[in-house]
Amino acid sequence: FNNLVFFSTALSVDEMMVRFFGRASLKQYLHCKPDRYGIKLWGLCAANGYLFNLDVYCGKNDPSIGINLLACALGSRVVLQMINPLLNGLSRKKLSDYHLYFDNFFTSPDLLIHLHKCGLRSTGTVRKDRVKEKHEFAKNACGITPITPVKRFSRAAQERVELGFPRAFSLYNNYMGWVDLHDFRCKKASPSITSKKWTFKIFSRIIESSITNNTVIDAA
């Protein structure tokens, strides 16, 4: 996957879960995923669900982590590891054409500043309880205009009302869910063979991702 050129300028980083109920130190629990118990994977996907990079979560103190990333937060470390082939393979001028999307687990001021210095645009969400001070931004990578009208349900009015979405919100909603799409397609291609060995589950996911990527290329 890493040897293929990054043909999509819209990229997203997110987590995936491989269903696994056996015994393994890598097993995780995520309440927000359809498969809540299993092995957590990090993925970097294009806007059509093509997987460019994949990594297995081995814990916060993973010995394979480079010494330069040990001081980084886990979310920032994951993003930098996922996009390392992109940063090393393209010049700063070409990196400016790419835009990276990630959710509040990965977002941090240090990460955004570092990506900006590298020439890579990025957009992420932030949790309310993680913002100690309010700041006003003149602009971001996406910008505010044009405002897109969308309809959302209002509890106060008990009906769907029209709201104005800034351009940054619209682009984030359009490009953030592609890792989940790849994960969904992999489950459709999942073999019926079951195993209590976590190594087999990881091997199966690599095969599933390869099949899913091939279907994406054929559809294009």
Steps between C-alpha positions, in 0.01 A plus 500: 500500500785739584663454161198638315492871424255705706247558223244671728565844653231450768623257767358392835651328804281295733483179698354161403414192701562138403251282687682266737379325818806291577775573747759755398673795661409708194124462551316830546149619581341788309140579583451720191578228246269226362764244603572615852744221592800429285836621376530868420655612174597843369422576139571770243242507222420696187166664428373185326590262782836384360741406779850648469645402836413264784645445846413287803459674834751336736459733798619846597852373570547313174875420467484545122429874541787723398675696771394828339132416553516377859428847639195550275144431604360169379263659247772720353739206487251291304437774243871559444566128459214462253605790277874440524519357142314809377728746680816324383385446144377845400643849500347779708348654187319178407394437862297821491255326265412239764252534784492270803190442715482344847269507803541631855706199614790609280461880504751706697649848451853361470396261225321769298796735529744228396291400197468865401878540514537192278263657247213255556149634559290332769160523665391340826232523766550592866310392810348773714662371820846519340484870417616707798496835323294635214684633198377680190650382172501727195504202266598133482599256228148480360354842568147591602342597171298395314235422760308184413136472616421172678200377696535366853247397764440764768387378843366841587287528186438121476555514125776516242634852456744644249849592619799654329804270492844657450708350222738338752210305654371383163841380380566320828168315478571406138851359548529375859305172480706316239695287747167375635393428142814292441438315828140428394609365161762280665231340715303423183808323360572321828549121465282261698807343665530581869805474721602567860845616389532876468779462243256327265249782544760760403606290201136469394450876525798562271343267242162673543657843457677384184174371355321824595772713342480299180124553479551875546757510217276292272203728570707807412 
